Amino acid sequence: MFGKTKSTTKSAKIDTLIGQNTEIRGDVVFSGGLHVDGTLKGNVIADQDSGSVLSVSERGLVEGDVRVPNVVLNGCVVGDVYASNHIELAPQARVKGNVYYKIIEMARGAEVNGNLVHRGEGAVDTPAPAQPLAAREPALGDS
């Protein structure tokens, strides 16, 4: 699809297609393969143990968080991406948010405006929220 890599995500069939002239507003929960050519304004969610695949073409846009085991991105995501297994960032990929991944492939030209965070085996899917300053240990001299 986007290169010479041998990833298993490319052989997954597409069960659901969001066409180029389609805009969906709201969260999408799916299993199997989801291909986005249009605009999806909401979170995209698949069971982390399902082997599901989200592919976003160069015309595709997702405005929301993505929580899918396998992601092939050549379009734009505005939100955080949680790929519990594998993510492929093709040359036209644009992410405006953090990318949490186990395995990553990133082509020349792909862009991430956020953090790349490796998540090893047994890692929790969501990052722990930052503690407010008042909740931290008091500084030396404080009683």
N, C-alpha and C positions, 0 to 999 in steps of 0.2 A: 504494500500500500504506500509506504512513505520511504522506503529504503531497502537495504539488503539484510536487515536484521532478521533473526530467526525466532522472534518471540511468538509465544502461543496465542497472544491476543489477536493477531491478525487473522487467524483461522476461525475465529468465532463468528457465528452467523448473526445477522441483524434480525431481531424480532420486531423492533419498533423503529420507525423512521419519522423524524420531525423535519418536514420538507422546508426548502429554501424560503418560501413565501409564507411560512407559518410562524406565529408567535404564541407561545404558551405561557400563561401566568399562573404560578402556583408550583408547589413541590411535585416532583415526579419520582415515584417509587417504582422500580422495575427489576426484572431478573432477565438473564440472557444478554442479548445485545441491543444497545440503543445507539442510533446514529443521529446526530444533530446537524442539519444543514441550515436550520432557521434560528430563531431566537427563543430561548427558554429563560424566563424571569422567575426564578425560584430555585430551591435546592434540588439536587439530583442525588438519589439515594438508592443503593442496592445492598443486599445482605453481604457483609464482608467475607463470608465463607462460601459465597455462591459461585465465584469464578466469573461473575458478570463483567461485561465490557462496555464502556462508554467511548464512543468515537465522535469527535467534533471536527467537522471539515473546516477548510479555510474560510468558508462563508458562515460558519456556525458561531453562535454567541451564547454563553451561559452566564447569567447574572445571579449568582448565588453560590453556596458551598456545594462541592462535589464530594460525595462519600461513596466511592465505587472501588472494588478491588483492582480492576485493570482499566487504565485510561490511555487512549490514543488521541492526542490533541494536536490539531493543526489550525485551530481557530482561537477564539478568545474566551477566557474565563475570568470574570470579575468576582473574586471570592476565593476562599481557601480550597485547596484540593487535597483530599485524603485518599491516597491510593495505597491500600493495605498490601497489595502485591506488586504491581508493576505500572509504571507510567512511561509513556513515550511522548516526548515533546518534539514534534516535527518542525521543519524550518519556519513555518508561518505561525507557530504556537505563541500565544501571548497570555500570560497569567498575571493578573493584578491582585496578588494575595500570596499567601504562603503555600508551599507544596510539601506535604508530608508523604514520604514514600519508603518502600522497602527496596525496590530496584528502579533505577531511572536510566533512561536513554534520552540524550538531548542532542539534537542536531544543530549545526551551525545556523544561526539566524533566529533560533528560538529565544524567547525572552521571558524572564521571571522577575517581576517587580515585587519582591517579597523575599522571604527566607526559604531556603531548601533545607528540610529537616529529615534526616534519615531515621527511619523507625525500624528497629531490628525485630527479631522474633519476640513475641509476647508483649510488644509495646502496646500501651493503651491508645485507642483510636483518637481520642481528643486530648489536646494539651491541657495541663493544669492551669487554671486561671492564676494570674499574677496576684500576689497578696498585696493589699493596700499597705502603704507605709506604716500606718498605725498598728497593723496586725503583726508586724515583724518584731523581733527581739529588741528590747530597749538598748540604747547605746550605753557604753561605759559611763558610769557616773549618774545615770538615770535611776530613780528608785521607784 
